[in-house]
Amino acid sequence: MSMIRNFVAKALWRNGAADDAKKKPKSAFGGYRKRTMTARQLVGGMASLVPETGTLYQVWLKHDIDPGFREELMLAVSKLNDCRYCTWGHHEWAHMLGVPDEELAHVEQMDPKGFDRKKWTAISYVRALVSADFGPVDEKLQGEMEAKYSAHEIKEIKMIAKVMDIGNRGANTWDAMLSRLRGTPAADSHLLDEVVLSGAFLITAPPVLYFLSRATKRPVLEMARSLIDYTRHHEERTATAAPAKAR
């Protein structure tokens, strides 16, 4: 695991350095704009999941929500938070579960084409929840969710969004650390938080790669190279994508 961690960390560092060289920010401060989190927020977020153990069990182990649909929701949140690592991971996981590439492309581009109204409503809902920091969302969207999903299903969908938001912001904080070390610190992030969250990221990443490797029957280093290639071109793909307007 340490070999995988070192391999990925060094490669992602090089990728980030190349991106920074292309961007050439005018200022050495405030160049990193993605949503991050503090160590306290991480602890608070994880603690808030403890009472929801039953819901987590129902979603991830009992598959109350179709696993492919769950991964599409997580991918939609990852794209909103612009987390390149989670976007890659949940794209791979969804693909492993049989979600077609075309449908995944629609999720990544927030293109409603190819989705029925019920699924698209849920995709829009998780993004609205995250954007509102899990406060109230648009009344019309909330009403549509309540018309199409049961209260139990909505609770599970909210949990999926919450878990993914924690993961996204944690991984983004690792990127904020890389950005700081390259001379472009985030205006609203602190070194201590970046150190803590970076440690959590580097502990979590190898087991995830190993799991995906076993599940897809692909070598671990092949999966690591796939991650590195995806993250290397993530910003480029995001900048050139032309998302369709939501219905």
N, C-alpha and C positions, 0 to 999 in steps of 0.2 A: 504493500500500500504506500509506503514512503517513497518508493521509486516512482510510482504513478503520480503521487502528489508533487514531487519535485519536477518531474517531466512536464506536467501540465502547468505548474506555476511559472516555470521558466519560459515556456512557450507563450503563455498568455502575456507575460511581461513584455516579451519581444513584440507581440502583436500590438499591444497598447502603445509601446514606444513608437512603432511605425505609424500608427494612427495619429499620435500627437505630432509627429514630424510633418505629416500631411496638413494637419489643421493649423499649425503655427499660431496658437492663441496670442492675442495682443497683450493680454495681462496674465501674470503668473498666479492670479488669485481669482477664484470664482469660475474656473473653466469647466467644472464638472457639475452637471445640472440634474442628474437622475435622482429619484427619490431614494434616500438612504434611511438608516435608523440608528438609534443610540443603543448602547448595551442595556440600558434600563428598559427601553422599549422592547428589546428582544426578550428580556426576562418577563416583562409584563405580558407580552404576546403569548409566550409559551405557557405562562401561568393561566392565562384566560382559556387555554385549550383543555386544561386538566378537567374542569367540570363537564366538558363536552366529549369525554372519552367514548361514551356510548355512541354518539353521532359519528365520531371518527371511525369507530369499529364498523358501524353500519355502512358507511360510505366506502371505506378502503378494503374491508375484509368480507363483509356480507354482500357488497355490491348492490346496495339499495338503488344507487344511481348507476346507470350503465357506465362501465369504466372508460369506454371510448368518449362518451359525452363528458365525463368528469375531466378527462385530459384536454378536451377542447375548451372547456371553461377555464382550466388552469393556463392553457396557452393564451387565451384571450386576455387574462389578467397580466400574464408575463409580457405580452406585447404592449399593454397599456403602461406598465412600469418600465418598459424598455430594458428588461433584464435579459441580456444575451445568453447567459448560461441556462436560465430556466426555460427560455424559449427553445433552445436546442434540446434540452432534456425532455420537455413535455411534447415536443414535436416527435422525437424518437419514440417516446413511450406510446403516444397515440398511434403512430405508424405501426408499432409492434402489436397493438391491439386491433389492428385492421382498419383504422380510419384512413380513407383514401387520401393520397397526396393533394388532389384537387380540393377536397373539402378543407384540409389543413391550410392550404393557401388562402382560401376564403376567410378562415379565421384570422390568419396573420395579417391580412389586408383589410380586415373588418368589412368584408364584402358579403352582404346578405344573400347573394345569389347562391342557390343550391341548398339553402336551409328552409325548413318549414317555419312557419311563424312562431310556433311554440319554442323551438330550439333557439331561434334568433332572439326571442324575447329574453331568454335566460342568459345568453351571451352578452346582450346589452345590459342586463341587470347586474351581472357581476362587475362589469366595468364601471357602471354608475355607482355601485356600492363602494368600490375602492376609491373612486374619484371623490366621493363624499366622506371618506374616512369612516365608512360604515354608519354614517348618519342617514337621515331621510333622503330618499331619492325622488325623482319626478313622480308626482301623483298618478299620472297616466300610466307610466311604466310599472309602478307598484300595483296599480289596479289590474293591469294586464297579467302580471305575474300571478296575482291571487286568483285570476280567472282561469289560468292555464295550469297552475300547480297547486298541490295541497299545501297546508301550513307545514307539514312534516317535510315535504320536498323542498320548500323554500328555506327551511332551517338548514337542511343539508347543503343546498346550493350556497347559502351564505357561509357555511363552514369551509367549503371548498375555496371560496374567494379569500377568506381570512387566512387560511393556511398558505395559499399561494402568495398573498401579499407579504406575509412575514418572510417567506423564502426569497422573494424577489428583492425586497429592500435589504435583506441581509447580504445577498450576493452583490447587489449594487454597492454596498459599503466596502466590500473587498475591492471593487473597481475604483472606488473613491481613494482607497489607500494607494493603489497603483498610480492613480493620477497625482496624488500628493507627492509621492516619491519621484515622480518625473517633473515636479515643479509646478503642477497645476492643481492646487488643492481646491476642494469644494468649499463654497462660502459658508454653508450651514452644516458642516461636518467637523468632528473633532478627532484628533489623533488617537486618543485612548479608545474611543468607540470603534474606530477603524481597525485598531489592533485586535480588539476582542472579536469583532465580527469577521475579520479576515481569518483569525484562528478557527472560528466555527465553520467558515466556508471550506478551509483546507482540510478540516477533519471530515466534513460531510461529503466532499466531492469524490474521493476515491471509492467509498462504498457504493455511491450512485453509479459511477462508471462500471464497477464490478457487477452490480445488479443488472444493468442494461446489457453488459457483455454476456452474462450467463443467459439472460432472457432471449437475446437475439442470436446467441451462438456465434458471436463475433469476438475476435481477440480483444483484450482490454486496450492494448496500444492502438488498435484500429479505431476503437471508440474514442480514445483520447485524441487521436488525430482528427477525427470527425468533429469533435467539440472545438478543437483549435481552429480548424478550417472555417467552421460556422461562425465562431466569434470574431475571427479575423475580418470577415466580410459582412458582419452584422450591420454596422453603421452604414455601409455602402448600400446594402439592400433596403434598409429603412429609408434612406434618403431618396432612393430612386423609385420606391414603391408608390403606386397611385391608388390609394384606397378608394373603394367605391363608396358612395354616399349611403348611409344607413337608411333603411326604409322608415 
